[in-house]
Amino acid sequence: MKADNLLSPAEQDVLQEMMNIASGRAAGTLSGILGKRIEMSLIEVAALDRQGIFDFLDEELGVVGSAVEQRFSGGLTGTSMVMMDYQSCSHLVQLLGGEALESASRDVNEQSILYEVGNIILNSCVAMLGKQTGRRMHFNLPRVYYNLRGHAIAENLTSPADPNIYAVAMKSALTVGEINFHIHILIFLILPLNNLKAILHAALNG
């Protein structure tokens, strides 16, 4: 993942620590709900501008097998997404869904599993940032998408006319039992870069 040095080393360290904590909390919640040993560890995290968002999606994913999207407002406004390639998506659903996915209701069960996993991960990561604003966060219901092109996602969620769109991008390892998956998370934020830095400094000084 190419970072454009939008953050100072201290700010980068704070962002990484915040997302590490959020990842651990998400994994704990998923383990409790799904009754399986689940771990989530952060591999990389960066703050990206518009061009960085395009580069991240093109280089890391290209074609997105599945994506869970959730819009949020309140202390922060934007859209978050957790994405994985098709093979990882299919394997994850089989591990978490078991025999239910062999029935005629396969598609419904698959979406339900992705919805639950995505909702918990995104809520945890966004809430970690939103907490620093001191304002309540509001989350819309997630939506599940399949077979999206990374470039199209970036075009849909960013506008060249609005320079105040940045994203926190993460590459993480999700472990279910002994099986590892790579997932990618993007938190699109509609705010000036200085506001994002202020959030990180609030966490640093908190």
Number of C-alpha atoms within 10 A of each C-alpha: 15 14 17 12 11 14 19 10 10 12 20 18 14 18 24 18 16 17 23 19 15 24 24 18 18 23 23 16 16 20 15 11 11 14 10 14 14 21 20 24 18 20 14 16 24 23 26 26 21 21 13 20 27 19 20 24 23 17 13 15 19 17 20 23 19 23 28 24 23 23 18 23 17 14 16 23 18 19 21 28 24 24 28 23 22 16 11 17 21 14 13 22 19 16 14 18 17 10 10 13 17 12 9 9 10 15 11 10 17 20 18 15 17 22 19 15 21 25 23 16 24 27 18 21 23 25 18 18 23 21 16 17 17 9 12 12 18 16 17 12 11 20 16 18 15 17 12 17 15 21 19 14 16 20 13 8 15 22 12 10 7 10 14 17 21 24 25 22 25 22 20 20 19 19 17 18 11 8 12 15 17 18 21 23 24 27 26 28 23 20 17 12 19 11 13 21 18 14 18 22 16 15 19 15 6 7
